[in-house]
Amino acid sequence: MRQLNYKLIVSDFDGTLLTSDNKIPQRVRAAINEYVACGGIFAVCTGRMLRSILPRVRELGLKGLVAAYQGTVIADIESGKIIKDGGMSCAQSAEVCRSIEGLGRAFNIYCGDTLYTSIERDNKYLKLYEKITGVEANCVSEGPLSDFVLSRKLCCHKAAVLVMPAERDAVYQELSERLGDRYDVTCSAEVLVEVSPLGETKGEALKYMANRFGISLDNTVAVGDNLNDLSMIKAAGVGVAVGNADKRLKDAADHVTVTNNECAVAEIIEEYGFKQYYV
């Protein structure tokens, strides 16, 4: 059995562990299995809904914890039981909705296991999003989502604006100016700008997991591809950006590896997961 080096590796999912065609390469699966078999802890921290990520980490054979909604929710993989839930209040959810509506944008809100949207049902990007995540959206067409949230007394975990890549940074900047002092505004993909509770980040999720497993932060590795991974990259003992990552994440990372399509997670496990011996 190989000797472990870093004992906890936390990975983003889309754009990092997952390839661009939404698959988990066999090489990555094998690397994760070997690392776990030797006593390492491998966890996924994603912006996805819990109901979207649970089947995928179970498919990998992972046990232990998984973090969803940018780290806002942490759950036990086997039982699905939520052990940490840091969602927004109804009033906060409505405030976020009103700010996005002020930009004239259609968007998604995520409340527990339910996805609501003001995006048109036949929007091809919404359909693609549903296909990738495995979650069908409930379309709200009568009135603004802010009113819908208040009338239903909904408490949301996040809101996400679906944008064209060329628009993303402008929308991100505008929402940061409107909400950045009270909420976490970030990007999880080149077409998504997201708003979630302040302080409920992937970095905090990493800290929570490390503490729960009794592992020092110095003994952790985090890997990601986008701005929502920035807090996690900074919090870990070693922060790694995949080759296809946003330049801002690469600039903040301790190390830049190959792309998600080149089995980046397998490369990271091999480099940091085990002690290296040279003759």
N, C-alpha and C positions, 0 to 999 in steps of 0.2 A: 504493500500500500504506500502510495506517495505521501510525503510529508507536506502538510498545509503551510502556506505562507500567510496570506490574508484570509481571515476566517469568514468574512461576510462580503458577498458581492451582490450589489443591488443594481438591476438593469431596467432601463426604460424598455417599452415593448415595441410600439410602432416606430419604424425608422431606425431601430437599434438592434433589438433581438430578432425582429421580424424583417424579412426581405421586402423589397419593393413590390413583389407580387404576393405579399401577405402569407408567406410560408416560413416555417422554422426549419432551416437546413439540418440534415442528419448529423453533420459535423458538430453543429451547435448543440443538438440534443445529446450527443455522445459526450461532449465536453462537460455539460452541466451534470449529467449522470455520474461521470467519474468524480467530479469535484464533490458532489453530495455524498457519494459512496465513501469518500475519504474523510468525511466529517465536516465538510464545508457547508455553509448556509448560503443558498442562492435564492434571491427574492426579486420579484417584479414590482416596480412602482410606475404607474401609468396614469395618464389623464382619462383613460376610458372609465365607463361606468363599471361598477362591481359586477353586474350581471353579464357584461360583455367580456371581462377579463377572466372571470372564474373558470369558464369552460376551457380556455386556452392554457392556463397554468395547470389545470388538472390533466389536460391532454399531455403536458410535459412530464407528468408524474410528480410534480412538486408538492411538497407538504409545508406546513408552517404558515407564514403570513404572506399576504399580498396587499399592496396599497393601490387604491383607485382614486379617481377624482383629484389628481395632482397630489395625493397624499392625505386628502381630507378624510378619507375612509380607509381603515385598515381592518382586514378580516382574516379569519382562519380559513385556509383553503379547503380543508376536508369537510368541515361542517357548514361553511358559508357564514358562520356567526360573525357579526360585526363587533369588534372589540374596541374600536375608536371611531367616533363619528363627530366631525367638526363642521357640520353644515351651517348655512346661513339661516337667520330667522326669516319669518314671512316679510317683515318690514324691510329687511336688508335685501331680500330677493326682489321685492318690488322696486326698490331704489335702483338696483342694478339694471333691471328691465327698463325702467324709465330712461336711464342714461343711454342705453343702447338704442332705444326707440327715438331718442333725441337726435341720433345720427341718421335716422331714416333707414335703419337696417333691419332685415329679418334675421332671426336668430333662434337658437335652441336653448331650452332650460332643462336642467336635469334634477329631478326630485326623487330621491331614492332609486327605485328600479324603473322609473317612468321617465321617458323623454318626450317633452312637448316642444312644438316648433311653430313659428309663424311663417316659415318658408313654405312656398307652394308645394303641394303634394307631388306634382310632376317634375319638380326641379331635378335635373340629372345629377347634380352634385349631392343633393340630399339622398337620392337613391343610392349613389355610390357609397356614401357615408354609412347608410343603413346596411348595405351589403358587407362592408368591411367590418363593422362592429357587431353585426348580428342582432341589432336592436331596431325595431320599427318605431318610427316617430308617431306621436299623436298630434295631428295638425289642428291648431287653434286658429280659426278664420274669422270669428266674430269678436271684434274689439281687440285692443292691445293685450299683450301677454302680461303686462303689469297689472291690469284690471283682473285678468284671469287668476293670477297668483293671489291677489287679495281676496277675491270672491271665494276661492277654494282653500284659502289659508295654507298655501303651499310653502314649504321650507325647502329651498333648493341647495344643491351642492355646488353647482356652477352654472354659468351661462357661456355659450360659445357662439361667436359670430362667424359665419361661413363667408369667406372673402376670396376674391381672385388674388393670386400671389403678388401681383404688382400693387395691390391695395393694402396688403397686410400691415406694413410698417406704419402707414398713415393712420389706419384704424387703431393700431396698437398705441400709437402716440396720443391720439385723441382720447381714448378710453383711459390711458394712464393719467392724463391731465385731469380728467373728470372724476376718476375713482381711485387713483393710485395711492392716496393717503389713507383710504379706508378699506381697500380690498386688494387682493393680489391680481394684477393684470399680467397676462403672459401669453405666449404662443406655443402651441404644441405641434403645429405642422405649418407648412407654408400657406395653408388656406384657412387656418383657424386662429382667432384671437379669443382668449378665454378670460373670464372673471370668476374668481373663487374667494373664499373667506381669507382675510388677512392673517398671515402667520401659519396657515394650513398648507404648507408647501411640501414638495418632495424632500427637501432638506430636513424638515422637521420629521417627516416619516422615516427617513434613514436614521435619525437620532433615536426615534422611538424604538425601531427595530433593534438597533445596536444595544440599547439599554435593556430591552426585554430579553435579549439573548446573552447579556452579560459580556458584550464585546466592546472594547474601546474603539472610539471613532478612528484612531490611528490605524486600526487593524481592519478597516473597511475600504472597499473599492466601489465607486459609483460610475456608471456609464450611461451616456445619453446622446441625443442628437439635436435638441432644440432648446429654446429659452426656458421652457418650463422645467428643464433639467438643471438649470444653472445653480439653484440653491443646493441641490443634491451633490453636484460636482464639487462645489466649494466646501460642503460639510464633511465629505469623505476624506479618509487618509490619503487616498489617491483618486483623483477625478479624471476620468477618461472621456474624450469626445470621439465618436466614430468619424470616419473619413468623410461622410456625407453630412456632417453636422453644420449647423449655423456657425458662421465665422466667429460670432461673439462668444459662442460656447467653446469653440476651439481655442480662442485667445485666453479663456479663463481656466482651461483644463491643464492638468499636470502632464498629460500625454495625449497625443492624437494617434489613433490606430487606423486600421483599414475600414472600409465601408460596411454597412449592414449586409450588402449583397456579397461580401467577401468573408462572411462568418466572423464579424468583428467580436462577438461575445466569446466565441471559441478561442480567438487569439488572446483576448484579455484573460480568460481563465488560465490559459497555458502560461502566460507571462507573469501574472500576479497571484494566481490561485495556489501555486505549488512552489516550494523551495527549489531553486535551481542549483544543480551540482555540476561542476566542471572538473574534468580530469586534466 
